[in-house]
């Protein structure tokens, strides 16, 4: 696939329009319409509660939303596409009617992706990076959607680790990139997610974050998903998931400094305000 010069673009092309991350990292607000997600499962399970939460996330500063109807926490059970759709579509329909920011749908199933795109989704966030479902890339290309291609190290049958985490991540991206190219997904529609927490430990999570400039220099604009993850809890001496938002905001600032494209968070307000303060101080420092 032709190399993508992020430095000259800083723009992510979506199904409808685009998002710029030239001045500030994009904030993707997480909205789980699941009964069992690791930090907020069941809280926004009904369409009405999901809509209220979506509006709150946008008010707090979310540039886009990511709706998930199947938990991807460690040890969670896979569900069928039909069950996933029964949770997703009622929430997606009501949110799409009332919320104007782009909407991403978190799924690795092409059937779910197709229906989500029919009902107004702009982006597909595939936690298996196009490697799980052989039809996924074709669906994304057909609808000219934006896509998040995530590296996932939690199933050796799909992707086998061979070396250090950064090298493995780049190898994963190369495999996914070839699939995207073959399907006809345009390069500027892709963000890559190095998959923190999906088969990685705390040391590896920190190595991934340190390697953001390396990955982007190789042509991979990055979305980072640190929110309330285990590595944050371990670094902060075992704080529970619902007390990891300040740590997550610190990661958001680091990702801004390293010029990542997007960060995916549960608590948008915490990251938004931390970033606003940081950027104001950097602006004053630079005159």
C-alpha positions as a printed Julia matrix, in Angstrom:
287×3 Matrix{Float64}:
   0.0     0.0    0.0
   1.23    3.48  -0.8
   2.87    5.21   2.14
   0.73    7.81   3.89
   2.44   11.05   4.91
   0.59   11.93   8.09
   2.57   15.13   8.66
   1.08   16.74   5.56
  -2.5    15.69   6.26
  -3.49   15.18   9.92
  -6.96   14.31   8.61
  -9.06   11.14   8.86
 -11.52   10.61   5.99
 -14.82    9.05   7.05
 -17.94    7.85   5.27
 -19.32   11.38   5.49
 -16.75   14.13   5.83
 -13.49   14.02   7.77
 -11.93   14.81  11.14
  -8.77   16.85  11.61
  -6.26   16.08  14.36
  -3.81   18.78  13.37
  -4.36   21.0   16.41
  -5.51   18.47  19.03
  -5.73   14.73  19.33
  -9.25   13.47  18.63
 -11.29   12.21  21.59
 -13.38    9.12  20.92
 -16.02    8.64  23.61
 -16.78    5.04  24.57
 -20.44    4.03  24.77
 -21.09    0.4   25.7
 -24.62   -0.94  25.18
 -23.66   -4.19  26.85
 -24.59   -5.86  30.14
 -21.01   -6.95  30.9
 -18.32   -4.47  29.81
 -15.49   -4.28  32.33
 -16.06   -0.78  33.72
 -19.58    0.34  32.73
 -21.46   -2.8   31.66
 -25.24   -2.41  31.97
 -25.24    1.31  32.75
 -26.27    2.4   29.23
 -27.92   -0.81  28.08
 -31.28    0.66  27.0
 -31.5     2.92  23.92
 -32.82    5.78  26.04
 -29.94    5.58  28.52
 -27.5     5.22  25.65
 -28.82    8.4   24.03
 -28.47   10.37  27.27
 -24.91    9.13  27.65
 -24.09    9.92  24.01
 -25.26   13.51  24.46
 -23.25   13.78  27.68
 -20.09   12.52  25.98
 -20.47   15.06  23.16
 -21.14   17.85  25.65
 -17.98   16.83  27.51
 -15.89   17.24  24.36
 -16.08   14.0   22.37
 -15.21   14.46  18.7
 -16.77   11.1   17.85
 -18.48    8.2   19.58
 -17.64    4.49  19.61
 -20.65    2.26  20.29
 -20.01   -1.32  21.33
 -22.63   -4.04  21.79
 -20.29   -6.91  22.7
 -17.82   -6.83  25.55
 -14.19   -7.4   24.56
 -12.87   -7.54  28.13
 -10.54  -10.46  28.92
 -12.53  -13.67  29.43
 -15.74  -12.33  27.92
 -17.95  -14.66  25.87
 -18.41  -14.11  22.16
 -22.0   -13.49  21.05
 -23.72  -13.98  17.72
 -24.11  -11.18  15.2
 -27.89  -11.35  15.67
 -27.61  -10.82  19.43
 -25.09   -8.04  18.89
 -27.44   -6.33  16.42
 -30.41   -6.66  18.78
 -28.47   -4.55  21.3
 -26.81   -2.2   18.82
 -29.36   -1.1   16.24
 -32.04    0.36  18.57
 -29.38    2.49  20.28
 -27.64    3.42  17.03
 -30.88    4.55  15.37
 -31.92    6.88  18.18
 -28.4     8.27  18.63
 -27.88    8.84  14.89
 -31.11   10.83  14.76
 -30.1    13.2   17.56
 -26.3    13.33  17.73
 -24.28   15.05  15.0
 -20.73   13.82  15.63
 -19.38   10.84  13.67
 -20.3     7.42  15.05
 -17.99    4.42  15.14
 -19.28    0.9   15.79
 -17.02   -1.5   17.65
 -17.41   -4.91  15.97
 -15.36   -7.62  14.29
 -18.32   -9.18  12.43
 -19.08   -8.15   8.84
 -22.82   -8.78   9.26
 -22.95   -6.36  12.19
 -20.78   -3.85  10.33
 -23.02   -3.88   7.25
 -26.19   -3.29   9.27
 -24.52   -0.58  11.35
 -23.42    1.23   8.2
 -26.94    0.95   6.77
 -28.23    2.71   9.88
 -25.78    5.59   9.72
 -22.47    4.55  11.25
 -19.45    6.37   9.83
 -16.62    4.14  11.09
 -16.04    0.48  11.88
 -13.68   -0.22  14.77
 -12.48   -3.81  14.24
 -10.71   -5.26  17.29
  -9.3    -8.02  15.09
  -7.89   -5.66  12.48
  -9.63   -7.28   9.45
  -8.11  -10.7   10.27
 -11.13  -12.36  11.91
 -13.9   -12.0    9.33
 -12.77  -12.33   5.69
 -15.71  -10.21   4.49
 -15.12   -7.26   6.82
 -12.72   -5.33   4.58
 -15.06   -5.65   1.59
 -18.0    -4.26   3.58
 -15.95   -1.28   4.77
 -14.73   -0.6    1.24
 -18.24   -0.89  -0.21
 -19.6     1.78   2.14
 -16.44    3.92   1.98
 -16.4     4.0    5.76
 -13.62    5.04   8.07
 -11.95    2.13   9.86
  -9.9     1.48  12.97
  -7.58   -1.49  12.42
  -6.56   -2.86  15.81
  -3.72   -5.28  16.49
  -4.85   -8.11  18.77
  -2.43  -10.57  20.33
  -4.89  -12.63  22.39
  -5.46  -15.57  20.01
  -2.45  -17.3   18.45
  -4.69  -19.02  15.89
  -5.36  -15.61  14.35
  -2.0   -13.95  14.98
   1.09  -15.6   16.42
   3.6   -13.53  18.37
   7.19  -13.89  17.16
   9.26  -11.22  18.89
   9.03   -7.97  20.8
   5.7    -6.18  21.05
   6.59   -3.28  18.73
   7.87   -5.55  15.97
   4.83   -7.81  16.35
   2.53   -4.8   16.19
   4.13   -3.55  12.98
   3.9    -7.04  11.49
   0.2    -7.15  12.38
  -0.38   -3.78  10.75
   1.39   -4.96   7.59
  -0.91   -8.01   7.35
  -4.03   -5.91   7.88
  -2.81   -3.22   5.51
  -2.51   -5.76   2.68
  -6.09   -6.93   3.29
  -7.34   -3.33   3.27
  -5.47   -2.56   0.07
  -6.81   -5.64  -1.7
 -10.39   -4.69  -0.73
  -9.93   -1.13  -1.96
 -10.05    0.71   1.36
  -8.45    4.1    0.77
  -5.41    4.82   2.91
  -6.65    8.04   4.44
  -9.71    6.23   5.86
  -7.56    4.11   8.21
  -6.36    4.62  11.77
  -4.28    1.87  13.35
  -4.67    0.83  16.99
  -1.68   -1.02  18.51
  -3.98   -2.98  20.83
  -2.94   -2.09  24.37
  -4.53   -4.61  26.74
  -5.33   -7.23  24.12
  -2.69   -9.79  25.03
  -0.18   -7.24  26.36
   1.19   -6.68  29.85
   2.1    -3.4   31.55
   5.7    -3.37  30.29
   4.5    -3.96  26.73
   1.83   -1.26  27.03
   4.54    1.25  27.95
   6.73    0.03  25.08
   3.86    0.59  22.65
   3.29    4.12  23.92
   7.0     4.92  23.68
   6.97    3.65  20.07
   4.16    5.93  18.85
   6.6     8.13  16.87
   8.22    5.07  15.29
   4.89    3.61  14.17
   3.66    6.91  12.79
   6.95    7.55  11.0
   6.38    4.23   9.23
   3.05    5.58   7.97
   0.6     4.35  10.59
  -1.54    7.16  12.09
  -2.58    5.85  15.49
  -5.62    5.56  17.68
  -4.66    4.66  21.26
  -7.06    2.9   23.64
  -5.69    3.22  27.19
  -8.91    3.95  29.05
  -9.15    2.34  32.47
  -6.95   -0.52  31.26
  -5.12   -2.89  33.57
  -1.73   -1.27  32.92
  -3.06    2.04  34.28
  -4.32    0.29  37.4
  -1.04   -1.54  37.94
   1.06    1.61  37.55
  -1.26    3.4   40.0
  -0.78    0.76  42.7
  -3.89   -1.28  42.0
  -6.62    1.37  41.81
  -9.91   -0.1   40.49
 -11.16    0.58  36.97
 -13.56    3.36  37.99
 -10.67    5.34  39.55
  -8.31    5.24  36.58
  -9.58    8.29  34.69
  -6.84   10.65  35.88
  -4.25    8.1   34.79
  -6.03    7.76  31.46
  -5.97   11.55  31.03
  -2.22   11.51  31.6
  -1.9     8.99  28.77
  -4.06   11.26  26.58
  -1.63   14.13  27.15
   1.33   11.87  26.32
  -0.4    10.78  23.1
  -1.01   14.43  22.19
   2.66   15.19  22.74
   3.62   12.26  20.49
   1.12   13.41  17.8
  -1.16   10.37  17.84
  -4.38   10.89  15.92
  -7.01    9.8   18.43
  -7.46    8.49  21.95
 -10.43    6.32  22.99
 -11.7     7.08  26.53
 -14.63    6.45  28.85
 -14.39    9.77  30.7
 -14.17   12.37  27.95
 -14.45   15.36  30.3
 -11.33   14.36  32.26
  -9.19   13.97  29.13
 -10.67   17.02  27.4
  -9.99   19.35  30.32
  -6.51   17.94  30.9
  -5.67   18.42  27.22
  -7.08   21.95  27.2
  -4.92   22.92  30.16
  -1.85   21.26  28.68
  -2.26   22.89  25.26
  -2.87   26.31  26.84
   0.36   26.02  28.79
   2.27   24.8   25.73
   0.88   27.73  23.76
   2.09   30.19  26.38
   5.49   28.49  26.51
   5.88   28.77  22.76
   4.83   32.41  22.74
